[in-house]
């Protein structure tokens, strides 16, 4: 079970050059919009022709620029779930699911359609038209239609982006269950890192048409190799860094010196920490003078979500205005309420094992 | 009332609409989906009858299909007579003259089909031809119907080209519009009025029937 992709394509103002391999486990293609994820997906499906490269699915060459092989989309047997599902509006749910099965005898076709409808929990909706379905139902029809042809690989293009938030988690669970039973390679394109993290085992991070990182998801989130990857994986706090001796770096933008645990083969250019790893305490609980990576900080601004607050903090001196801050800390509301009324400065702790170093 | 002229006009319009349905679909498909860089030249040629005076088009068809020119001589050697002043000549001229009225609405209908539906069809294993009949055509039926209705109506109402190519031979090339013209020339205003009224009512009924049906069938899958 493998999908090998190594392609290049130039279009005015953009160059896509990616190389990755997907095996049985779902592979997430993560990147901001405009990073080339969708173009890569379309090239694999045969809807876009790369300028150079190879695409091999389970040993079958689908595209090879040197050998002039370019299997048309209709012969690739790749299931593609479009971002807005692309259901045929003039066909019923059952006819949509049966669309790719016209060459089968009726009995076999009906059996497969019934099977897919049951698996997608769509039995009662067979005779309905897509326009009368909810977004979640449409997504399940699109998935059933793609799976009905028993594709050798399944490509999912931002499958949840068209749905309301409250529908997402239930559908995401169904999708994960479904992918667990599906035998082929799965590519999951998303710009939502938490979604990609939950659905996929391995990740490929794309940035400006190139692969910025790839590997097991935990690895990429724990040690993003570059600034770009750290950003894509949701890290918000960066400072330019200069390496000092004895395992310490000077954080130029934050105006402090930090002890770090990580060793980097090349000279690090940035030091970074995730917002939810930044700890904030009342000043008297920590000894500001002698503790490592603990500094006095002042609050510049605060934003609230239902269960958490994001604090914009400045190290070393009170902020001149609400935009004058160094780091963002994300803390739970209860925690925030324990120190919100205490006098500033508070103490900010940037734990050694949470800091990571980045190349540009 | 000149039933002979009315029957001739109907026969001509039905033939033109049928031919343009068969020829308009592939031409419109090519115009819509081709990526050939000189495509705009073909588009301009197809649209020419929209701007040319019917006399100009009629003149070229008359001369081109006449016995002095290549196309006319080839026709004569195959069928034993030349095209001008026959029903066949009228048909050729009417098809050319109504071509943009068929091709442009059909092509607009094709363009209105969501590109992703076409791609979805391909990824599900359908060939280009299967995709055309199973996805593109059903979803652009309104465009095809409009194109056919327009070429039908346009043919019923055409005058200049008919007069140039067909002349005014009763039962062969004297269509309703020419008959009305003749009646007015002969100051038979009553006869002209009756024929004109029949033509007006008939055209109106055909158009409302087709547009009305069209809206109902489309609303099945446009339901919110």
Interface residues (C-beta under 8 A of the other chain):
Chain A: X45 X46 X47 X72 X73 X74 X75 X76 X77 X78 X79 X80 X82 X84 X86 X88 X89 X90 X99 X100 X102 X103 X129 X131 X132 X145 X146 X149
Chain B: X114 X116 X117 X119 X120 X121 X122 X123 X124 X125 X126 X127 X130 X134 X135 X138 X139 X220 X221 X222 X223 X224
